[in-house]
């Protein structure tokens, strides 16, 4: 169980950002880079998920889609070895 105590304002902020967070995860973005940019920690997200019943399902769906997105990025690089690796950015979790 996360030990972070979230304020009501933080819970509301995460709830507001939640669709964008899960969308970015599903697209294969690195969680470890995205959350600090949003001024959130993994513990904050863990607590939000623990407090919000539907968030767990949405998080898991986004993580599953993330694996698919990363696989597609890897295949794109493998199939186009001469391409610019920065253009086909692979983000690993």
N, C-alpha and C positions, 0 to 999 in steps of 0.2 A: 504494500500500500504506500503510495507516495506520501512523503512527510511535508510537502509544501502546503501552506495554508493560503488559499486563493481568496482575495478580496472579491466582493460582489462586482466591483468595477472590472477586475481582471477576468472574471468569469464571463461577464457581458462582452468584453473585448474579444476574448477567444471565440465566443459564440458568433460574433459578427464576422470574424476572420475565418471561421471554420470552413465554409465552402471553398474559399480560396486556398486554404491550407491543404485540404484533401485533394483539390484539383491539381495543385502543384506537385503533391506527392504522387498522384496517379500518373502524371506526365513524366515522372522519373527524376524529379529534382531531389537533391540531397537534403535530407531533414536537418542534418547537423549544420548546414550553411543557411538554410531558410529560416529556421526558428530564431537564431540570434539576430538576423536582419529584421525580424518582426518584434524584437525585444521580448522574446519568449524563451523559456527553457524547456528541456524535455520533461523535467519534473512537473512544470505547470501543465503541459499537455497531458501527461499521465494522470494527473489529478482531475483535469477536466473530463477526460475519458471515463474515469472511475465514477464521477458525479453525474454524467450525462449518458443515460442508457443507449440512445441511438448513436452516440459518437463512437462507441466501440465498433459497431458494425460498419459505420462509414470509414473509420480508420483502417479496418481490416480490408475492406474493398479497395481503398486507395492503395494500400501496400501491395495487394495482389496485382492491381493494374500497373503499379510501378515496376514490378518484375517484368511484365510484358513490355512496357515501354523501354526499359533498359535492354532487354533482349533484342528488340527491334533496332536500337541504336548500335548494339554490338554487331548485329548482322549487317547493317548498313556499312559499317567500317570494314568488316571482313569482305564484303562483296565489292568494295571500292577502295582497295588498298592505296591507291595513289592520291586519294582525296585528302584535303586538309583535315587533320584530326580535330582541330578546334572547331571546325564547322559542324562536325557530327558529334559534338560533345557527349561523352559517356559519363554518366553520373552514377556512382556506386553508393549504395547505402552502407 
